[in-house]
Amino acid sequence: MILQLGKAAVLKCLLDIHKIFMENDPGYILNDLFITDYCIWIQKIKSKKLAALSESLQKTTLTKSHVGFELEELEAAAVLVQEEERTLKAAGTVSKQQLPSSESERS
């Protein structure tokens, strides 16, 4: 876990995120709302508190259902879409192969 590496490593990651968000048009808003404050916070926090936070987070388990975004349902829907796209792509490939050469040249 990144928190175990210490304040400098966390700050470096936050600054990398900040840079990425600055290059992304709506991302700068996330910098203003969160990342800049986290950069300031990580520099002020005591190393012992960061270590305690890291230890506490390691003991915590987080599942997709805890997040509250219906991730399992979204993933299932995404799998169905991928399967449908594969089926349509395969059907499209087969139908083009079955066309006589003069018809396939027109399309």
N, C-alpha and C positions, 0 to 999 in steps of 0.2 A: 504494500500500500504506500502511496506517495507520501502520506503524512509521516510515516516512519523515517523517511529520509531527511526530515528536518525542515526548518523554516525556509532556508535558502532554496531547497529543491521545490517546495510548494510555491514560493514566490516566482521562481523561474517558470514554472508551469502556468501560473496565473498571467505572467507577462507575455508568454507565448499565446495564450488564449486572447489576451488583450490585443495583441498585434493582429491575429487572425480576424477578430471582430472589427478592427479598424479598417481592414481591407474589404469588409462585407458591408454593403449599404445599410441594411437594418441592424447589423451587429453592433454598431457604435452605441445603440440604445442600451444593449445589454451591458456594455462597458460602463455606461453612465449609471445604470441601475444596480449593478452587482460587482463586476470585476474590479473596478477601481477601489471600491470600499474593501473588498477582500484583500487586495494588495496592501492597503494601509493596515488592515486588521492583522494580517499575518506577520507584519513587521513589528507590531506592538505586543503580540501575544507572548507569554512566557513559554519557553521550551517545554517545561513540565506540563503545562496545560495542553499543549499540542500533543505531547506523548500520551496524556490521559485520554484525550479525544480519540486519538488513533487506536488506543487499546479498547476503548468503549465501542468504537465502530467495528472493530474486528470481531467483537462478541455478538454483534447484531446481525441478524439475518434479514435480508430483504428479498421479497419475491415480487414477481410481476403483479400479482394481485394486490400487494400493498401499495403500489404506486397510484392506483385509482384511475388509470387511463384505459381500462379494458384492453390491455395489451394482448392477452391470449386471444380475444375475439378478433382484434386487428390482425394478428399474425395468421390466424386461420383464414381470414378473408384474403390476405395477401397470397397465401398458398393457393387458394382457389383461383385467384386471378392469374397467377403464374401458370397453373395447370391449364387454364382455359386458353391463355396465350400460346402455350406450347401446342395445344390441340389445334388451334386455329392456324398456327404457323405450319404445322405438319400437314394439315388439310390443304392449305394454300400451296405448299410445295408439291403435294400429290396432284392437285388439280392442274397446276401449270405443266407438270410432267406429262399429264394425260392429253393435253391439248396438241393438236397437229402443229407442226412447225410454223405454218403460215399464220395460224391464229395466235400463237405465242409471240410472234414478231410484232403483231399489231398492238399488243398490250404493253 
